Amino acid sequence: QKEVEQNSGPLSVPEGAIASLNCTYSDRGSQSFFWYRQYSGKSPELIMSIYSNGDKEDGRFTAQLNKASQYVSLLIRDSQPSDSATYLCAVAGYNQGGKLIFGQGTELSVKP
Amino acid sequence: GAGVSQTPSNKVTEKGKYVELRCDPISGHTALYWYRQSLGQGPEFLIYFQGTGAADDSGLPNDRFFAVRPEGSVSTLKIQRTERGDSAVYLCASSLGDTQYFGPGTRLTVL
């Protein structure tokens, strides 16, 4: 079992729709959770971090964390073609010095 | 301010050769991380520095890989006797807190 799992996609949504990206993790001691966006040929850039159970909203993005289910998700509202990218879920464990374990990424395609 | 920089951006080498990849972190960031990303995969942790010391090198695949950060700023990842399987994008990230900022990466191709 991989430590952090994501559906590889591609996930295709029409412009203006909600895109839902999911991630599960195996280490119950994980403390910090991140969503990175990576455009083709570019490096990852942080879009959301979440540390507590529940929802965290930032503009069109909402991260959701459920530690009991070991599940974290990212919702993108009013999806735009510019949101087309690979979304990487990353998890940091307790006392791990910030070492990130990444999922394989979900490719999102937003169609005009 | 300036972000994380990495040089070279591309490196092509022959099997068996030695390579060095350089990372210049954001000024003042005490933590520095190296990751490796293969096509279609997420980044894979290699090593983490806090200051000058390697706090966690558990991700280095074998003893052909070594990294240093002698003055607590610039870091060099060194790969000896390169193999075709080492071909990947090598990413460096730095942080002051929880947020890691990634450099543009070095694409290493071993022929």
Backbone of each chain as ProteinMPNN parsed JSONL, in Angstrom:
{"seq_chain_A": "QKEVEQNSGPLSVPEGAIASLNCTYSDRGSQSFFWYRQYSGKSPELIMSIYSNGDKEDGRFTAQLNKASQYVSLLIRDSQPSDSATYLCAVAGYNQGGKLIFGQGTELSVKP", "coords_chain_A": {"N_chain_A": [[0.851, -1.208, 0.0], [0.572, 2.149, -0.942], [1.897, 5.077, 0.668], [0.651, 7.55, 0.385], [-2.154, 8.08, -1.468], [-3.595, 8.824, -4.59], [-6.089, 9.275, -7.115], [-5.028, 8.882, -10.405], [-6.192, 10.037, -12.566], [-6.892, 11.061, -15.99], [-8.885, 13.778, -14.675], [-11.683, 15.236, -15.891], [-13.404, 18.22, -16.231], [-16.092, 20.51, -16.972], [-15.718, 23.986, -17.785], [-16.37, 26.24, -15.141], [-17.547, 24.394, -13.485], [-17.473, 22.339, -10.453], [-14.494, 20.982, -9.326], [-13.374, 18.009, -7.891], [-10.962, 16.659, -5.886], [-9.24, 13.916, -4.56], [-7.61, 12.276, -1.776], [-5.925, 9.773, 0.035], [-4.265, 8.632, 3.005], [-1.805, 6.669, 4.733], [-0.455, 6.777, 7.184], [-1.34, 7.189, 10.418], [-0.289, 9.003, 12.174], [0.198, 11.31, 10.837], [0.476, 14.827, 10.466], [0.336, 17.224, 9.056], [-0.99, 18.602, 6.075], [-0.993, 19.035, 2.614], [-1.779, 20.67, -0.462], [-0.482, 20.78, -3.63], [-0.007, 22.428, -6.732], [0.943, 21.568, -9.992], [2.077, 22.621, -12.959], [2.584, 21.443, -16.289], [5.884, 20.551, -16.853], [6.822, 22.317, -14.987], [7.675, 23.347, -11.584], [6.345, 22.168, -8.396], [3.805, 24.15, -6.8], [2.604, 25.567, -3.818], [-0.801, 25.464, -2.934], [-2.707, 25.079, -0.937], [-2.804, 24.497, 2.586], [-3.535, 22.35, 5.337], [-4.39, 21.529, 8.672], [-6.098, 20.76, 10.68], [-9.053, 18.856, 11.454], [-11.868, 19.211, 9.29], [-13.048, 21.916, 7.232], [-11.235, 24.151, 5.109], [-11.135, 27.22, 3.633], [-10.075, 29.058, 0.77], [-10.418, 31.498, -1.259], [-11.363, 30.273, -4.377], [-10.79, 27.739, -3.651], [-11.201, 24.904, -1.556], [-10.07, 23.036, 1.092], [-10.447, 19.869, 2.603], [-10.346, 17.941, 5.529], [-10.248, 14.8, 7.069], [-9.297, 13.159, 9.643], [-9.926, 10.804, 10.971], [-10.853, 9.135, 8.997], [-8.674, 9.214, 7.45], [-8.298, 10.898, 5.223], [-8.124, 13.365, 2.758], [-9.217, 16.159, 0.908], [-9.599, 18.239, -2.014], [-11.452, 20.883, -3.185], [-12.32, 22.632, -6.077], [-13.887, 25.415, -6.946], [-15.962, 26.892, -9.534], [-14.346, 26.185, -11.798], [-11.587, 26.902, -13.927], [-10.075, 27.054, -17.205], [-7.385, 27.624, -16.79], [-6.868, 26.299, -14.473], [-6.162, 23.799, -15.167], [-3.99, 21.265, -14.6], [-1.6, 19.224, -12.811], [-2.458, 17.977, -9.693], [-1.038, 17.672, -6.608], [-1.081, 15.797, -3.695], [0.239, 16.099, -0.475], [1.805, 14.904, 2.462], [2.849, 15.355, 5.812], [4.529, 13.849, 8.484], [4.357, 13.428, 12.097], [6.885, 15.018, 13.904], [8.742, 14.767, 11.84], [10.327, 16.551, 10.663], [9.3, 18.039, 8.6], [9.482, 16.657, 6.278], [8.069, 15.691, 3.277], [5.621, 13.453, 2.061], [4.523, 12.514, -0.995], [1.59, 12.022, -3.017], [0.858, 10.397, -6.18], [-0.268, 12.26, -7.787], [-3.025, 13.952, -9.357], [-4.254, 14.444, -12.514], [-5.828, 17.224, -13.763], [-8.195, 18.397, -16.046], [-9.691, 21.153, -17.397], [-12.308, 21.934, -19.351], [-13.068, 24.347, -21.824]], "CA_chain_A": [[0.0, 0.0, 0.0], [1.314, 3.398, -0.981], [1.651, 5.907, 1.847], [-0.304, 8.594, -0.004], [-2.753, 7.616, -2.714], [-4.506, 9.682, -5.336], [-6.453, 8.796, -8.448], [-4.14, 9.583, -11.337], [-6.988, 10.744, -13.555], [-7.232, 12.469, -15.845], [-10.204, 14.21, -14.286], [-12.086, 16.268, -16.823], [-14.614, 18.929, -15.825], [-16.346, 21.688, -17.819], [-15.473, 25.297, -17.186], [-17.426, 26.689, -14.247], [-17.984, 23.301, -12.609], [-16.647, 22.068, -9.277], [-13.579, 19.84, -9.448], [-13.146, 17.383, -6.583], [-9.742, 15.854, -5.908], [-9.215, 13.143, -3.324], [-6.329, 11.734, -1.354], [-5.919, 9.028, 1.284], [-2.921, 8.421, 3.519], [-1.778, 5.473, 5.572], [0.14, 7.014, 8.499], [-2.275, 7.882, 11.306], [0.424, 10.046, 12.893], [0.395, 12.477, 9.973], [0.037, 16.047, 11.141], [0.186, 18.368, 8.162], [-1.475, 18.142, 4.778], [-0.777, 20.1, 1.645], [-2.092, 20.482, -1.874], [0.381, 21.512, -4.548], [-0.374, 22.41, -8.145], [2.123, 21.477, -10.839], [1.857, 22.722, -14.394], [3.485, 20.58, -17.05], [7.245, 21.067, -17.013], [7.144, 23.296, -13.933], [7.816, 22.774, -10.251], [5.119, 22.28, -7.594], [3.564, 25.362, -6.032], [1.623, 25.322, -2.769], [-2.05, 26.203, -3.015], [-3.459, 24.994, 0.324], [-2.332, 23.636, 3.657], [-4.592, 22.13, 6.338], [-3.809, 20.824, 9.803], [-7.146, 20.315, 11.597], [-10.244, 18.304, 10.823], [-12.854, 20.169, 8.838], [-12.848, 22.594, 5.961], [-10.482, 25.407, 5.075], [-11.436, 27.844, 2.348], [-9.212, 30.146, 0.311], [-10.89, 31.854, -2.595], [-12.137, 29.216, -5.034], [-10.29, 26.447, -3.183], [-11.549, 24.426, -0.218], [-9.465, 21.776, 1.502], [-11.213, 19.172, 3.629], [-9.534, 16.932, 6.195], [-10.913, 13.884, 7.992], [-8.204, 12.323, 10.151], [-10.45, 9.485, 11.346], [-10.926, 8.367, 7.754], [-7.368, 9.363, 6.782], [-8.76, 11.365, 3.926], [-8.057, 14.81, 2.539], [-9.705, 16.465, -0.433], [-9.517, 19.616, -2.494], [-12.517, 21.279, -4.094], [-12.069, 23.85, -6.83], [-15.165, 25.937, -7.452], [-15.873, 27.727, -10.737], [-13.091, 25.774, -12.438], [-11.16, 27.654, -15.1], [-9.069, 26.33, -17.995], [-6.059, 27.842, -16.198], [-6.686, 25.356, -13.367], [-5.704, 22.524, -15.732], [-2.654, 20.986, -14.069], [-1.581, 18.057, -11.926], [-2.594, 18.368, -8.29], [-0.302, 16.739, -5.761], [-1.379, 15.761, -2.266], [1.465, 15.815, 0.277], [1.542, 14.676, 3.882], [4.021, 15.377, 6.688], [4.272, 13.131, 9.714], [4.739, 14.068, 13.351], [8.315, 15.011, 14.217], [9.461, 14.287, 10.66], [11.122, 17.655, 10.141], [8.713, 18.637, 7.415], [9.623, 15.752, 5.127], [6.778, 15.487, 2.634], [5.343, 12.268, 1.258], [3.596, 12.933, -2.029], [0.882, 11.091, -3.868], [1.339, 10.43, -7.562], [-0.857, 13.394, -8.467], [-4.21, 13.802, -10.19], [-4.274, 15.391, -13.621], [-7.125, 17.876, -13.956], [-8.377, 19.117, -17.295], [-10.913, 21.97, -17.4], [-12.644, 22.187, -20.756], [-13.855, 25.587, -22.03]], "C_chain_A": [[0.872, 1.236, 0.0], [0.961, 4.239, 0.227], [0.619, 6.988, 1.576], [-0.842, 8.201, -1.373], [-3.711, 8.65, -3.297], [-4.903, 8.964, -6.61], [-5.633, 9.586, -9.455], [-4.899, 10.381, -12.384], [-6.678, 10.232, -14.96], [-8.684, 12.69, -15.434], [-10.579, 15.37, -15.198], [-13.389, 16.9, -16.355], [-14.83, 20.106, -16.775], [-16.045, 22.971, -17.049], [-16.673, 25.734, -16.349], [-17.909, 25.639, -13.269], [-17.071, 23.211, -11.378], [-15.782, 20.835, -9.565], [-13.287, 19.314, -8.05], [-11.988, 16.409, -6.68], [-9.583, 15.19, -4.547], [-7.864, 12.518, -3.053], [-6.522, 10.95, -0.061], [-4.48, 8.784, 1.702], [-2.935, 7.305, 4.55], [-1.269, 5.731, 6.994], [-0.794, 7.834, 9.386], [-1.608, 9.008, 12.089], [0.662, 11.3, 12.073], [-0.252, 13.706, 10.58], [-0.322, 17.18, 10.199], [-0.112, 17.868, 6.763], [-1.448, 19.315, 3.804], [-1.306, 19.683, 0.282], [-1.177, 21.396, -2.69], [-0.195, 21.385, -5.952], [0.915, 22.388, -8.963], [1.692, 21.539, -12.298], [2.925, 21.893, -15.099], [4.85, 21.245, -17.244], [7.682, 22.071, -15.959], [7.262, 22.593, -12.589], [6.52, 22.949, -9.454], [5.026, 23.626, -6.884], [2.421, 25.097, -5.049], [0.357, 26.132, -3.011], [-2.84, 26.157, -1.708], [-2.694, 24.128, 1.319], [-3.472, 23.494, 4.667], [-4.035, 21.231, 7.422], [-4.861, 20.227, 10.735], [-8.31, 19.733, 10.813], [-11.208, 19.41, 10.415], [-12.469, 20.765, 7.507], [-11.994, 23.843, 6.156], [-10.659, 25.984, 3.682], [-10.453, 28.961, 2.043], [-9.599, 30.456, -1.119], [-11.736, 30.745, -3.192], [-11.77, 27.82, -4.53], [-10.792, 26.144, -1.764], [-10.853, 23.099, 0.021], [-10.293, 21.186, 2.631], [-10.35, 18.063, 4.199], [-10.396, 16.117, 7.142], [-9.863, 12.891, 8.474], [-8.689, 10.93, 10.527], [-10.498, 8.571, 10.133], [-9.631, 8.435, 6.968], [-7.574, 9.812, 5.334], [-8.639, 12.885, 3.865], [-8.479, 15.078, 1.099], [-9.51, 17.937, -0.748], [-10.667, 19.842, -3.465], [-12.12, 22.577, -4.773], [-13.401, 24.285, -7.417], [-14.918, 26.794, -8.676], [-14.561, 27.445, -11.471], [-12.849, 26.554, -13.719], [-10.157, 26.823, -15.902], [-7.661, 26.482, -17.426], [-5.809, 26.958, -14.972], [-6.194, 24.001, -13.86], [-4.237, 22.314, -15.364], [-2.72, 19.646, -13.346], [-1.592, 18.553, -10.491], [-1.993, 17.265, -7.412], [-0.735, 16.898, -4.308], [-0.078, 15.391, -1.545], [1.157, 15.792, 1.768], [2.86, 14.713, 4.65], [3.654, 14.722, 8.011], [4.707, 13.92, 10.929], [6.249, 13.925, 13.559], [9.17, 14.462, 13.059], [10.262, 15.405, 10.008], [10.575, 18.271, 8.879], [8.871, 17.818, 6.158], [8.243, 15.45, 4.562], [6.741, 14.159, 1.893], [4.236, 12.66, 0.286], [2.832, 11.745, -2.599], [1.384, 11.234, -5.301], [0.737, 11.577, -8.362], [-2.087, 13.019, -9.268], [-4.17, 14.872, -11.261], [-5.689, 15.91, -13.818], [-7.137, 18.604, -15.283], [-9.72, 19.84, -17.246], [-11.184, 22.393, -18.829], [-13.478, 23.45, -20.908], [-15.248, 25.28, -22.575]], "O_chain_A": [[1.784, 1.374, 0.815], [-0.144, 4.135, 0.759], [-0.197, 7.304, 2.443], [-0.079, 8.012, -2.321], [-4.517, 9.256, -2.591], [-4.148, 8.142, -7.129], [-5.549, 10.811, -9.372], [-4.346, 11.281, -13.016], [-6.246, 9.09, -15.114], [-9.579, 11.92, -15.781], [-9.865, 16.37, -15.263], [-14.369, 16.197, -16.11], [-13.868, 20.643, -17.324], [-16.115, 23.013, -15.82], [-17.824, 25.62, -16.771], [-18.615, 25.964, -12.314], [-16.055, 23.898, -11.277], [-16.28, 19.792, -9.989], [-12.989, 20.084, -7.136], [-12.025, 15.456, -7.457], [-9.768, 15.827, -3.51], [-7.078, 12.263, -3.967], [-7.212, 11.417, 0.846], [-3.581, 8.733, 0.863], [-3.965, 7.032, 5.166], [-1.612, 4.987, 7.913], [-1.015, 9.02, 9.141], [-2.298, 9.882, 12.615], [1.265, 12.254, 12.562], [-1.354, 13.654, 11.127], [-1.185, 18.002, 10.507], [0.428, 16.856, 6.316], [-1.833, 20.435, 4.14], [-1.286, 18.506, -0.08], [-1.11, 22.605, -2.469], [-0.789, 20.368, -6.309], [1.865, 23.11, -8.657], [1.032, 20.632, -12.806], [4.017, 21.675, -14.574], [4.941, 22.367, -17.741], [8.784, 22.614, -16.031], [6.985, 21.4, -12.47], [5.689, 23.788, -9.802], [6.03, 24.173, -6.426], [1.41, 24.486, -5.398], [0.42, 27.335, -3.263], [-3.57, 27.099, -1.399], [-2.029, 23.161, 0.946], [-4.279, 24.409, 4.831], [-3.3, 20.285, 7.139], [-4.568, 19.303, 11.494], [-8.524, 20.078, 9.651], [-11.344, 20.419, 11.108], [-11.673, 20.202, 6.755], [-12.024, 24.493, 7.201], [-10.372, 25.328, 2.681], [-10.047, 29.713, 2.93], [-9.177, 29.785, -2.06], [-12.719, 30.318, -2.586], [-12.377, 26.831, -4.943], [-10.802, 27.015, -0.894], [-11.02, 22.152, -0.748], [-10.779, 21.905, 3.504], [-9.698, 17.33, 3.456], [-11.176, 16.667, 7.92], [-9.575, 11.903, 7.798], [-7.932, 9.966, 10.412], [-10.217, 7.377, 10.231], [-9.499, 7.784, 5.931], [-7.095, 9.196, 4.382], [-9.007, 13.591, 4.804], [-8.141, 14.321, 0.189], [-9.287, 18.761, 0.139], [-10.839, 19.103, -4.434], [-11.643, 23.508, -4.125], [-13.969, 23.608, -8.274], [-13.835, 27.352, -8.857], [-13.772, 28.354, -11.729], [-13.77, 26.831, -14.487], [-9.463, 25.977, -15.336], [-6.835, 25.578, -17.56], [-4.681, 26.873, -14.485], [-5.844, 23.141, -13.051], [-3.363, 23.083, -15.765], [-3.776, 19.017, -13.281], [-0.825, 19.443, -10.124], [-2.391, 16.101, -7.474], [-0.75, 18.004, -3.768], [0.624, 14.47, -1.964], [0.344, 16.574, 2.261], [3.866, 14.168, 4.196], [2.602, 15.003, 8.586], [5.352, 14.961, 10.805], [6.809, 12.839, 13.406], [10.177, 13.789, 13.276], [10.812, 15.226, 8.922], [11.3, 18.955, 8.156], [8.441, 18.237, 5.084], [7.353, 15.005, 5.287], [7.686, 13.786, 1.198], [3.154, 13.083, 0.694], [3.339, 10.625, -2.661], [2.226, 12.082, -5.595], [1.169, 11.847, -9.483], [-2.186, 11.91, -9.795], [-4.065, 16.061, -10.961], [-6.627, 15.138, -14.014], [-6.204, 19.339, -15.609], [-10.763, 19.21, -17.074], [-10.398, 23.117, -19.44], [-14.48, 23.622, -20.213], [-16.037, 26.197, -22.805]]}, "seq_chain_B": "GAGVSQTPSNKVTEKGKYVELRCDPISGHTALYWYRQSLGQGPEFLIYFQGTGAADDSGLPNDRFFAVRPEGSVSTLKIQRTERGDSAVYLCASSLGDTQYFGPGTRLTVL", "coords_chain_B": {"N_chain_B": [[11.127, 38.767, -3.396], [14.026, 36.792, -4.367], [13.505, 33.473, -5.532], [13.895, 29.921, -4.924], [16.751, 28.699, -6.464], [18.144, 26.566, -8.991], [20.847, 24.845, -10.375], [22.574, 22.868, -12.86], [19.906, 23.635, -15.245], [19.352, 21.635, -16.939], [20.904, 18.489, -17.358], [22.886, 16.339, -19.092], [24.354, 13.241, -19.094], [26.734, 10.542, -19.222], [26.35, 7.09, -18.578], [27.817, 5.946, -15.606], [29.288, 8.206, -15.067], [30.121, 11.048, -12.93], [28.05, 13.397, -11.241], [27.094, 16.708, -10.23], [24.618, 18.53, -8.611], [23.219, 21.664, -8.024], [21.761, 23.679, -5.452], [20.29, 26.691, -4.544], [18.959, 28.131, -1.871], [16.07, 30.043, -0.716], [16.92, 33.103, 0.727], [17.752, 33.053, 4.123], [16.194, 30.885, 4.756], [16.166, 28.059, 6.748], [15.774, 25.356, 6.499], [16.283, 22.797, 4.115], [15.45, 20.822, 1.349], [15.758, 17.911, -0.675], [14.263, 16.399, -3.452], [13.184, 13.843, -5.719], [11.776, 13.471, -8.896], [10.081, 11.37, -10.973], [8.773, 10.764, -14.266], [5.311, 11.219, -14.399], [4.946, 10.668, -11.754], [4.688, 11.575, -8.236], [6.807, 13.875, -6.39], [9.641, 12.402, -4.779], [10.971, 12.001, -1.623], [14.335, 12.712, -0.751], [16.503, 13.789, 0.926], [16.995, 15.829, 3.839], [17.984, 18.919, 5.163], [18.734, 20.684, 8.102], [19.917, 23.637, 8.765], [23.362, 23.178, 8.641], [23.586, 20.475, 8.871], [22.65, 17.133, 7.882], [19.534, 16.249, 8.56], [17.813, 14.203, 8.032], [18.368, 11.577, 6.039], [17.109, 9.496, 4.921], [15.865, 8.955, 2.523], [17.696, 8.727, 0.49], [18.683, 6.736, -2.187], [20.844, 4.92, -2.36], [24.365, 4.364, -1.639], [25.591, 5.787, -3.633], [24.619, 8.253, -3.794], [24.933, 11.46, -2.421], [24.81, 14.316, -0.308], [25.557, 17.729, 0.474], [25.77, 20.599, 2.617], [27.499, 22.853, 3.36], [27.744, 25.469, 4.509], [25.319, 26.053, 5.449], [23.643, 27.177, 3.626], [23.725, 27.188, 0.415], [23.295, 24.076, -1.272], [24.623, 20.961, -2.408], [23.905, 18.24, -4.4], [25.24, 15.142, -4.925], [26.026, 12.676, -7.25], [27.392, 9.626, -7.78], [28.893, 7.427, -10.204], [26.772, 7.27, -12.174], [23.59, 5.903, -13.15], [21.267, 4.67, -15.618], [18.763, 4.589, -14.516], [18.793, 6.688, -12.771], [17.895, 8.867, -14.037], [15.821, 11.635, -13.982], [13.807, 14.365, -12.694], [15.34, 16.496, -10.5], [14.434, 18.003, -7.623], [14.672, 20.819, -5.544], [13.832, 22.207, -2.397], [13.066, 24.846, -0.112], [12.496, 26.028, 3.242], [11.098, 28.021, 5.902], [9.202, 27.703, 7.772], [6.347, 25.728, 7.79], [5.753, 25.749, 5.077], [6.969, 24.655, 2.033], [9.037, 25.826, -0.495], [9.539, 25.354, -3.831], [12.259, 24.899, -6.102], [13.051, 25.325, -9.635], [13.99, 22.922, -10.557], [16.308, 20.354, -11.664], [16.779, 18.718, -14.617], [17.879, 15.576, -15.049], [19.504, 13.512, -17.274], [20.569, 10.348, -17.977], [22.561, 8.73, -20.167]], "CA_chain_B": [[12.521, 38.362, -3.35], [14.396, 35.685, -5.235], [13.058, 32.159, -5.097], [14.902, 28.876, -4.922], [17.328, 28.494, -7.785], [18.857, 25.308, -9.157], [21.678, 24.761, -11.572], [22.038, 23.394, -14.112], [18.492, 23.31, -15.447], [19.398, 20.342, -17.627], [22.212, 17.851, -17.346], [22.948, 15.062, -19.799], [25.622, 12.602, -18.778], [26.831, 9.142, -19.636], [26.349, 6.077, -17.514], [29.101, 5.785, -14.934], [29.9, 9.494, -14.753], [29.787, 11.732, -11.678], [27.39, 14.679, -11.467], [26.764, 17.549, -9.084], [23.473, 19.398, -8.817], [23.318, 22.72, -7.017], [20.538, 24.345, -5.021], [20.471, 27.932, -3.794], [17.636, 28.325, -1.274], [15.634, 31.398, -0.396], [17.756, 33.654, 1.787], [17.203, 32.979, 5.473], [15.514, 29.608, 5.007], [17.09, 27.16, 7.431], [15.535, 23.975, 6.075], [16.451, 22.557, 2.683], [15.027, 19.458, 1.007], [15.931, 17.393, -2.032], [13.304, 15.393, -3.9], [13.388, 13.362, -7.092], [10.477, 13.23, -9.51], [10.074, 10.659, -12.258], [7.63, 11.114, -15.104], [4.033, 10.651, -13.989], [4.942, 10.369, -10.323], [4.911, 12.698, -7.357], [8.186, 13.961, -5.894], [10.049, 11.404, -3.794], [11.925, 12.607, -0.691], [15.691, 12.168, -0.715], [17.276, 14.207, 2.09], [16.561, 17.088, 4.441], [18.975, 19.603, 5.976], [18.377, 21.778, 8.996], [21.226, 24.262, 8.894], [24.423, 22.512, 7.892], [23.561, 19.035, 9.05], [21.588, 16.328, 7.275], [18.67, 15.795, 9.64], [17.146, 12.97, 7.613], [18.82, 11.169, 4.704], [16.51, 8.169, 4.741], [15.366, 8.774, 1.167], [18.765, 8.498, -0.483], [18.472, 5.347, -2.617], [22.017, 4.075, -2.093], [25.544, 5.162, -1.278], [26.097, 6.598, -4.755], [24.037, 9.579, -3.613], [25.426, 12.17, -1.245], [24.507, 15.745, -0.393], [26.205, 18.556, 1.479], [25.307, 21.984, 2.774], [28.593, 23.19, 4.291], [27.609, 26.749, 5.209], [23.926, 26.248, 5.832], [22.874, 27.876, 2.593], [23.754, 26.399, -0.812], [23.469, 22.634, -1.12], [24.995, 20.226, -3.606], [23.583, 16.813, -4.446], [26.302, 14.5, -5.703], [25.694, 11.313, -7.662], [28.547, 8.922, -8.354], [28.649, 6.247, -11.052], [25.365, 7.393, -12.551], [22.93, 4.818, -13.861], [20.141, 5.167, -16.412], [17.631, 4.722, -13.6], [18.882, 7.951, -12.015], [17.284, 9.919, -14.852], [14.638, 12.184, -13.316], [13.944, 15.769, -12.329], [15.739, 16.629, -9.105], [13.845, 19.226, -7.098], [15.123, 21.319, -4.252], [12.863, 23.09, -1.751], [13.524, 25.402, 1.158], [11.399, 26.513, 4.073], [11.371, 28.6, 7.213], [8.16, 27.085, 8.592], [5.754, 24.539, 7.185], [5.598, 25.837, 3.626], [8.169, 24.409, 1.252], [9.051, 26.508, -1.782], [10.341, 24.529, -4.728], [12.992, 25.453, -7.213], [12.593, 24.875, -10.96], [14.434, 21.554, -10.798], [17.337, 19.987, -12.645], [16.43, 17.484, -15.342], [19.074, 14.762, -15.273], [19.349, 12.416, -18.219], [21.757, 9.487, -18.027], [22.5, 7.959, -21.415]], "C_chain_B": [[12.777, 37.178, -4.25], [13.891, 34.39, -4.647], [14.221, 31.203, -5.022], [15.45, 28.74, -6.342], [18.117, 27.19, -7.812], [19.645, 25.367, -10.456], [22.359, 23.407, -11.643], [20.554, 23.077, -14.244], [18.362, 21.948, -16.131], [20.81, 19.795, -17.556], [22.083, 16.512, -18.051], [24.322, 14.471, -19.533], [25.597, 11.158, -19.254], [26.853, 8.247, -18.408], [27.756, 5.943, -16.941], [29.773, 7.085, -14.538], [29.401, 10.035, -13.417], [29.108, 13.062, -11.999], [27.146, 15.397, -10.14], [25.61, 18.462, -9.467], [23.439, 20.401, -7.669], [21.957, 23.33, -6.712], [20.888, 25.568, -4.188], [19.121, 28.289, -3.182], [17.28, 29.799, -1.126], [16.44, 31.875, 0.812], [17.057, 33.584, 3.138], [16.472, 31.691, 5.786], [16.514, 28.612, 5.583], [16.94, 25.715, 6.971], [15.647, 23.872, 4.558], [16.19, 21.095, 2.422], [15.404, 19.153, -0.445], [14.888, 16.31, -2.279], [13.693, 14.977, -5.319], [12.02, 13.028, -7.662], [10.652, 12.557, -10.864], [8.782, 10.981, -12.976], [6.36, 10.422, -14.611], [3.925, 10.313, -12.522], [5.057, 11.654, -9.516], [6.364, 12.747, -6.917], [8.423, 12.936, -4.781], [11.151, 12.016, -2.935], [13.284, 11.915, -0.765], [16.382, 12.488, 0.609], [16.805, 15.576, 2.541], [17.686, 17.625, 5.319], [18.287, 20.625, 6.872], [19.707, 22.452, 9.316], [22.242, 23.508, 8.048], [24.322, 20.998, 7.926], [22.401, 18.355, 8.35], [20.748, 15.733, 8.399], [17.99, 14.469, 9.308], [17.599, 12.646, 6.202], [18.227, 9.817, 4.327], [16.032, 7.907, 3.324], [16.444, 8.561, 0.12], [18.749, 7.028, -0.893], [19.639, 4.409, -2.334], [23.224, 4.971, -1.865], [26.181, 5.881, -2.466], [25.626, 8.037, -4.629], [24.548, 10.199, -2.321], [25.088, 13.641, -1.397], [25.187, 16.471, 0.745], [25.579, 19.931, 1.491], [26.278, 22.653, 3.765], [28.412, 24.48, 5.073], [26.168, 27.05, 5.572], [23.104, 27.013, 4.827], [22.803, 26.991, 1.342], [23.97, 24.924, -0.498], [23.838, 22.028, -2.464], [24.619, 18.764, -3.427], [24.579, 16.163, -5.402], [25.896, 13.061, -6.008], [26.908, 10.708, -8.341], [28.069, 7.779, -9.24], [27.187, 6.204, -11.5], [24.882, 6.195, -13.354], [21.72, 5.392, -14.596], [18.916, 5.394, -15.536], [17.665, 5.979, -12.744], [18.239, 9.098, -12.784], [15.955, 10.344, -14.238], [14.823, 13.695, -13.22], [14.253, 15.826, -10.835], [15.3, 18.009, -8.624], [14.441, 19.561, -5.742], [14.034, 22.228, -3.703], [13.486, 23.649, -0.489], [12.326, 25.919, 1.94], [11.938, 27.148, 5.343], [10.389, 28.014, 8.231], [7.661, 25.849, 7.9], [5.76, 24.559, 5.665], [6.934, 25.632, 2.932], [8.009, 25.074, -0.109], [10.039, 25.768, -2.679], [11.073, 25.364, -5.762], [12.497, 24.856, -8.518], [13.037, 23.458, -11.31], [15.6, 21.46, -11.771], [16.892, 18.682, -13.294], [17.712, 16.741, -15.663], [18.728, 13.622, -16.22], [20.661, 11.644, -18.279], [21.621, 8.584, -19.241], [23.201, 6.613, -21.28]], "O_chain_B": [[11.846, 36.621, -4.834], [13.85, 34.217, -3.429], [15.383, 31.609, -5.052], [14.686, 28.675, -7.304], [18.679, 26.764, -6.803], [19.176, 25.866, -11.479], [22.696, 22.838, -10.605], [20.006, 22.328, -13.436], [17.393, 21.217, -15.925], [21.786, 20.535, -17.677], [21.282, 15.661, -17.663], [25.338, 15.137, -19.728], [24.553, 10.633, -19.64], [27.327, 8.635, -17.341], [28.742, 5.841, -17.671], [30.726, 7.078, -13.759], [28.413, 9.561, -12.855], [29.528, 13.774, -12.911], [27.013, 14.776, -9.085], [25.629, 19.091, -10.525], [23.605, 20.042, -6.503], [21.114, 23.477, -7.597], [21.679, 25.49, -3.249], [18.218, 28.71, -3.905], [18.1, 30.681, -1.384], [16.616, 31.146, 1.788], [15.909, 34.007, 3.276], [16.16, 31.419, 6.945], [17.564, 28.352, 4.995], [17.892, 24.938, 7.049], [15.174, 24.737, 3.821], [16.643, 20.227, 3.168], [15.369, 20.025, -1.314], [14.66, 15.434, -1.445], [14.432, 15.676, -6.012], [11.201, 12.386, -7.003], [11.282, 13.098, -11.772], [7.811, 11.419, -12.36], [6.332, 9.205, -14.429], [2.93, 9.737, -12.085], [5.47, 12.691, -10.036], [7.083, 11.758, -7.058], [7.545, 12.647, -3.969], [12.155, 12.497, -3.463], [13.366, 10.689, -0.834], [16.798, 11.583, 1.332], [16.292, 16.372, 1.755], [18.27, 16.89, 6.115], [17.376, 21.335, 6.446], [20.527, 21.902, 10.051], [22.001, 23.236, 6.872], [24.915, 20.315, 7.09], [21.311, 18.915, 8.234], [21.192, 14.827, 9.105], [17.635, 13.705, 10.205], [17.254, 13.362, 5.262], [18.787, 9.089, 3.507], [15.812, 6.754, 2.953], [16.132, 8.246, -1.028], [18.796, 6.154, -0.027], [19.43, 3.22, -2.093], [23.111, 6.196, -1.895], [27.218, 6.523, -2.306], [26.165, 8.935, -5.276], [24.591, 9.554, -1.273], [25.082, 14.159, -2.514], [25.375, 15.925, 1.832], [24.952, 20.369, 0.527], [25.891, 22.976, 4.888], [28.886, 24.576, 6.205], [25.836, 28.171, 5.958], [21.994, 27.451, 5.128], [21.918, 26.143, 1.23], [24.72, 24.566, 0.411], [23.424, 22.512, -3.517], [24.97, 18.134, -2.429], [24.732, 16.593, -6.545], [25.472, 12.324, -5.118], [27.39, 11.218, -9.352], [26.981, 7.236, -9.046], [26.468, 5.239, -11.243], [25.625, 5.57, -14.11], [21.214, 6.458, -14.246], [18.122, 6.298, -15.797], [16.688, 6.303, -12.069], [18.059, 10.186, -12.237], [15.075, 9.516, -14.002], [15.859, 14.233, -13.612], [13.519, 15.275, -10.014], [15.734, 19.037, -9.144], [14.676, 18.684, -4.91], [13.382, 22.944, -4.463], [14.332, 23.007, 0.133], [11.274, 26.21, 1.37], [13.048, 26.867, 5.795], [10.719, 27.853, 9.406], [8.45, 25.009, 7.468], [5.771, 23.505, 5.031], [7.906, 26.337, 3.204], [6.992, 24.912, -0.784], [11.206, 25.582, -2.334], [10.578, 26.389, -6.231], [11.628, 23.984, -8.517], [12.519, 22.86, -12.253], [15.841, 22.356, -12.58], [16.659, 17.679, -12.618], [18.533, 17.211, -16.45], [17.781, 12.868, -15.992], [21.716, 12.199, -18.586], [20.694, 7.779, -19.336], [23.243, 5.84, -22.237]]}, "name": "protein", "num_of_chains": 2, "seq": "QKEVEQNSGPLSVPEGAIASLNCTYSDRGSQSFFWYRQYSGKSPELIMSIYSNGDKEDGRFTAQLNKASQYVSLLIRDSQPSDSATYLCAVAGYNQGGKLIFGQGTELSVKPGAGVSQTPSNKVTEKGKYVELRCDPISGHTALYWYRQSLGQGPEFLIYFQGTGAADDSGLPNDRFFAVRPEGSVSTLKIQRTERGDSAVYLCASSLGDTQYFGPGTRLTVL"}
